[in-house]
């Protein structure tokens, strides 16, 4: 079995999660949709989620607890994104789920992305696209993985012993899958070698206000499958004025 999953730790990303589910349905995915929630998600939000997703599973919060590095990002709220690790747990996602595509709740699917599951066909355990801010690291807002008790235990152990270099799940996962950028074992790896695969950037396009390679956008824009609204400002917190300008609500 294969499924798409997202995470909601509070009600604040509810509009994004509902829009994500609708975008997956609109692009005619053939796979089920799972949303992982915590006890901080309200009954009203769960009711809305139950109409958009096939399954809702509650998990305990995993707080990475590194306020110093999160301060460098200016995103103290990202410490709880360690809760994302639960998507590797078969007891959470289901023992019959062999492959899972995780999508952050601030992503939007523009084209059918069922092909993402195929990036593990060569034996990779994990696949992700490069981060626009540091392309030798992947962005953990979109990834493909193989859930399993062994790798879930290894991830939780890595959290306790190594931690995260950015205070969030992205730093943790990049140090765990530390050979992602090379695709081969290397002496500076922070964890045992695990085969990984690289997703095209078109599966996790993260717009940047500071740099954009416009010729590449002109060439590949029709291939964009997923847009990821990174940063603290989200579409559901913005509004468009009479003059076409966009401002925070």
C-alpha positions as CSV (number, residue, x, y, z in Angstrom):
1,X,0.0,0.0,0.0
2,X,1.1,3.6,-0.7
3,X,-0.2,6.8,0.7
4,X,0.2,10.6,1.0
5,X,0.6,12.1,4.4
6,X,0.8,15.5,6.0
7,X,1.1,16.8,9.6
8,X,-0.9,19.2,11.6
9,X,0.3,20.0,15.1
10,X,-2.1,22.9,15.8
11,X,-5.1,24.5,14.0
12,X,-2.8,27.2,12.5
13,X,-2.1,25.3,9.3
14,X,-5.6,23.9,8.9
15,X,-6.4,26.0,5.8
16,X,-3.2,24.7,4.2
17,X,-3.9,21.1,5.0
18,X,-7.4,21.2,3.6
19,X,-6.1,22.9,0.4
20,X,-3.4,20.3,0.1
21,X,-5.9,17.5,0.3
22,X,-8.2,19.2,-2.3
23,X,-5.2,19.7,-4.6
24,X,-4.3,16.0,-4.4
25,X,-7.9,15.0,-5.1
26,X,-8.2,17.5,-8.0
27,X,-5.1,16.0,-9.6
28,X,-6.7,12.6,-9.4
29,X,-4.3,10.7,-7.1
30,X,-5.0,7.0,-6.9
31,X,-3.7,6.7,-3.3
32,X,-5.1,7.4,0.1
33,X,-4.6,10.5,2.1
34,X,-3.4,10.5,5.8
35,X,-3.2,13.4,8.2
36,X,-1.2,13.0,11.4
37,X,-2.3,15.3,14.2
38,X,-1.5,16.1,17.8
39,X,-3.8,16.7,20.8
40,X,-3.6,20.4,20.1
41,X,-5.7,20.1,17.0
42,X,-9.3,21.1,17.9
43,X,-12.4,18.9,17.4
44,X,-13.7,21.4,14.9
45,X,-10.5,21.1,12.9
46,X,-10.6,17.3,13.1
47,X,-14.1,17.4,11.8
48,X,-13.0,19.3,8.7
49,X,-10.0,17.1,8.2
50,X,-12.2,14.0,8.4
51,X,-14.1,15.2,5.3
52,X,-10.9,15.9,3.4
53,X,-8.6,12.9,4.3
54,X,-9.1,9.2,4.4
55,X,-7.5,8.8,7.8
56,X,-6.6,10.9,10.8
57,X,-4.1,9.5,13.4
58,X,-3.1,11.3,16.6
59,X,0.5,11.1,17.8
60,X,2.5,12.7,20.7
61,X,4.4,15.8,20.0
62,X,8.2,15.4,19.3
63,X,9.9,18.6,20.2
64,X,13.5,18.7,19.1
65,X,14.2,21.3,21.8
66,X,16.9,23.4,20.1
67,X,15.9,27.0,20.6
68,X,19.3,28.4,19.7
69,X,19.4,27.1,16.2
70,X,15.7,27.8,15.6
71,X,16.5,31.4,16.6
72,X,19.0,31.6,13.7
73,X,16.1,30.6,11.4
74,X,13.8,33.0,13.1
75,X,11.3,30.2,13.3
76,X,11.0,29.0,17.0
77,X,7.8,27.2,16.2
78,X,9.6,24.6,14.0
79,X,10.9,22.7,17.0
80,X,7.8,20.6,17.1
81,X,8.2,19.6,13.5
82,X,10.1,16.6,14.9
83,X,6.6,15.2,15.2
84,X,7.0,14.5,11.5
85,X,9.2,11.5,12.4
86,X,6.0,9.5,13.2
87,X,5.4,9.0,9.5
88,X,8.1,6.3,9.6
89,X,6.3,4.5,12.4
90,X,4.2,1.5,11.1
91,X,2.0,1.7,14.2
92,X,1.0,5.2,13.0
93,X,0.8,5.0,9.2
94,X,-0.2,1.3,9.1
95,X,1.9,-1.8,8.8
96,X,0.7,-2.3,5.2
97,X,2.1,1.0,4.0
98,X,5.3,0.2,2.1
99,X,5.9,3.7,0.6
100,X,4.8,7.1,1.8
101,X,5.0,10.6,0.3
102,X,5.1,13.3,2.9
103,X,3.9,16.8,2.0
104,X,4.1,19.7,4.4
105,X,0.7,21.4,4.9
106,X,2.0,24.5,3.2
107,X,2.4,22.8,-0.2
108,X,0.1,22.8,-3.1
109,X,-0.1,20.1,-5.8
110,X,-0.5,21.4,-9.4
111,X,-0.2,18.1,-11.3
112,X,-0.6,14.5,-10.5
113,X,2.4,13.4,-8.4
114,X,1.8,9.7,-8.0
115,X,5.1,9.2,-9.9
116,X,6.9,10.2,-6.7
117,X,6.5,6.7,-5.3
118,X,8.6,5.4,-8.2
119,X,11.7,7.3,-7.1
120,X,12.3,4.4,-4.6
121,X,12.3,1.7,-7.3
122,X,16.1,1.5,-7.4
123,X,16.3,0.5,-3.7
124,X,16.5,4.0,-2.2
125,X,15.1,4.4,1.3
126,X,14.4,8.1,1.0
127,X,14.1,10.7,-1.7
128,X,13.9,14.5,-1.5
129,X,14.6,17.7,-3.6
130,X,17.3,20.2,-3.0
131,X,16.7,23.2,-0.7
132,X,16.9,26.6,-2.5
133,X,18.9,28.1,0.4
134,X,21.6,25.4,0.4
135,X,21.3,22.8,-2.4
136,X,23.7,20.3,-0.8
137,X,20.9,19.9,1.7
138,X,17.4,18.7,0.8
139,X,14.2,20.4,1.8
140,X,12.2,18.2,4.1
141,X,8.8,19.6,3.1
142,X,8.4,17.0,0.4
143,X,9.9,13.5,0.6
144,X,9.3,9.8,-0.2
145,X,10.2,7.2,2.4
146,X,9.7,3.6,3.4
147,X,8.1,3.3,6.8
148,X,9.5,0.6,9.1
149,X,10.1,-0.2,12.8
150,X,13.9,-0.3,12.3
151,X,14.3,3.0,10.6
152,X,11.8,4.7,12.9
153,X,13.9,3.5,15.9
154,X,17.1,4.7,14.3
155,X,15.6,8.1,13.6
156,X,14.5,8.5,17.2
157,X,17.9,7.4,18.4
158,X,19.5,9.9,16.1
159,X,17.3,12.6,17.5
160,X,18.5,11.8,21.0
161,X,22.2,11.3,20.2
162,X,23.0,13.7,17.3
163,X,20.0,16.1,17.2
164,X,19.4,18.7,14.5
165,X,21.8,21.3,13.2
166,X,18.9,23.8,12.5
167,X,16.6,22.9,15.4
168,X,13.9,21.5,13.2
169,X,13.2,18.3,11.3
170,X,15.1,19.4,8.2
171,X,18.5,19.6,10.0
172,X,17.7,16.3,11.7
173,X,16.8,14.4,8.5
174,X,19.7,15.9,6.6
175,X,22.2,14.6,9.2
176,X,20.5,11.2,9.3
177,X,20.4,10.9,5.5
178,X,23.8,12.6,5.3
179,X,25.0,11.1,2.0
180,X,21.9,12.4,0.1
181,X,24.0,15.0,-1.8
182,X,26.7,12.6,-2.9
183,X,24.6,9.4,-3.2
184,X,27.5,7.3,-1.9
185,X,29.2,6.6,1.4
186,X,31.6,9.3,2.6
187,X,34.0,9.5,5.6
188,X,32.2,12.6,7.1
189,X,28.8,11.0,7.2
190,X,27.0,11.5,10.5
191,X,25.0,8.2,10.3
192,X,25.3,4.8,8.6
193,X,25.0,4.8,4.8
194,X,21.4,4.6,3.6
195,X,20.6,4.7,-0.1
196,X,18.8,7.8,-1.1
197,X,17.5,9.5,-4.3
198,X,17.3,13.0,-5.5
199,X,13.9,14.4,-6.6
200,X,13.7,17.1,-9.3
201,X,13.2,20.6,-7.9
202,X,9.9,20.7,-9.8
203,X,8.5,18.4,-7.0
204,X,9.3,21.0,-4.3
205,X,9.5,24.5,-5.8
206,X,10.3,26.9,-3.0
207,X,10.0,30.5,-4.2
208,X,12.6,32.9,-2.9
209,X,12.4,36.7,-2.6
210,X,16.2,36.9,-2.6
211,X,17.2,34.9,-5.7
212,X,15.5,33.3,-8.6
213,X,16.9,31.8,-11.8
214,X,14.3,33.2,-14.1
215,X,15.6,31.5,-17.3
216,X,15.2,28.1,-15.7
217,X,11.7,29.1,-14.5
218,X,10.8,30.1,-18.1
219,X,12.1,26.7,-19.4
220,X,10.7,24.4,-16.7
221,X,7.6,26.2,-15.3
222,X,5.2,23.8,-17.1
223,X,6.8,20.9,-15.2
224,X,6.2,22.3,-11.8
225,X,4.2,19.8,-9.8
226,X,4.3,21.1,-6.2
227,X,4.8,24.6,-4.9
228,X,6.0,25.0,-1.3
229,X,5.1,28.2,0.5
230,X,8.1,28.3,2.8
231,X,8.6,31.0,5.5
232,X,6.4,32.4,8.2
233,X,4.0,34.2,5.8
234,X,1.4,31.8,4.4
235,X,-1.2,32.3,1.7
236,X,-4.1,31.9,4.1
237,X,-2.7,34.8,6.2
238,X,-2.5,37.2,3.3
239,X,-5.1,39.2,1.4
240,X,-5.2,41.0,-2.0
241,X,-6.2,44.6,-2.1
242,X,-8.2,46.5,-4.7
243,X,-4.9,47.5,-6.4
244,X,-3.7,43.9,-6.8
245,X,-1.2,44.2,-4.0
246,X,-0.8,41.5,-1.3
247,X,-0.5,42.3,2.4
248,X,-0.7,40.4,5.7
249,X,-4.1,40.2,7.3
